[in-house]
Amino acid sequence: MTIIEKAANEFNISPDVLLKESLESYLKQKSSKIESEMFLISKKYGVKDIFEMEQKILEGSISENVGYDDFFLFDNLQAEKEKTENLLKEF
């Protein structure tokens, strides 16, 4: 008996329901963590999104040297957020 089967038996639900609910919970937590990280970057640079951050870098309001790593992190977080949200839509 696998751990999933044991847990499903313990909670009187099917293994499929347990897996589905576990995945949904994981994706919601992941989305929340991503949003928190994005918020910190937005707050740090006073921007709403990656496009505004890029504009401020191009204008020189944000130094490329200072904002470079955060810009790419913000961009990657946005992509992760979209993937996570798309998967959550399937529930």
C-alpha positions in Angstrom: 0.0 0.0 0.0 1.4 3.4 -1.0 1.4 6.5 1.2 -1.3 7.9 -1.0 -3.5 4.9 -0.5 -2.8 5.0 3.3 -3.7 8.7 3.5 -6.8 8.2 1.4 -8.0 5.4 3.6 -7.2 7.5 6.7 -9.4 10.3 5.4 -12.0 8.1 3.8 -11.6 9.5 0.3 -10.4 8.0 -2.9 -6.8 8.2 -3.9 -7.8 10.1 -7.0 -9.6 12.8 -5.0 -6.7 13.0 -2.6 -4.2 13.6 -5.4 -6.5 16.1 -7.1 -7.1 18.1 -3.9 -3.4 17.9 -3.0 -2.3 19.2 -6.4 -4.8 22.0 -6.2 -3.6 23.0 -2.7 0.0 22.9 -3.9 -0.7 25.1 -6.9 -2.6 27.6 -4.7 0.3 27.8 -2.3 2.8 28.1 -5.2 0.7 30.9 -6.7 0.6 32.7 -3.4 4.3 32.5 -2.9 4.9 33.8 -6.5 2.6 36.7 -5.9 4.4 37.6 -2.7 7.8 37.6 -4.4 6.4 39.7 -7.3 4.9 42.1 -4.8 8.2 42.6 -3.1 10.0 43.4 -6.4 7.1 45.7 -7.5 7.3 47.5 -4.2 11.1 47.8 -4.3 11.1 49.5 -7.7 7.6 51.2 -7.5 6.2 49.4 -10.5 3.0 47.5 -11.2 4.4 44.9 -13.7 7.3 43.8 -15.7 6.5 46.2 -18.5 6.6 49.2 -16.3 9.9 48.0 -14.8 11.3 47.6 -18.3 10.2 51.1 -19.2 11.8 52.5 -16.1 15.1 50.7 -16.9 15.0 52.1 -20.5 14.3 55.6 -19.1 17.2 55.3 -16.6 14.9 55.5 -13.5 16.1 52.1 -12.5 19.8 51.3 -13.0 20.5 48.3 -15.2 23.2 47.2 -12.8 20.9 47.3 -9.8 17.7 46.1 -11.4 19.1 43.5 -13.8 18.7 40.4 -11.6 15.4 41.5 -10.2 14.1 42.2 -13.8 14.8 38.7 -14.9 13.5 37.2 -11.7 10.3 39.3 -12.1 10.0 38.1 -15.6 10.4 34.4 -14.6 8.0 34.8 -11.7 5.4 36.2 -14.2 5.8 33.2 -16.4 5.5 30.8 -13.5 2.4 32.7 -12.3 0.8 32.3 -15.7 1.6 28.5 -15.8 0.2 28.0 -12.3 -3.0 30.0 -13.0 -3.6 28.0 -16.2 -3.3 24.8 -14.3 -5.6 26.0 -11.6 -8.2 26.9 -14.2 -8.5 23.2 -14.9 -9.9 22.4 -11.5 
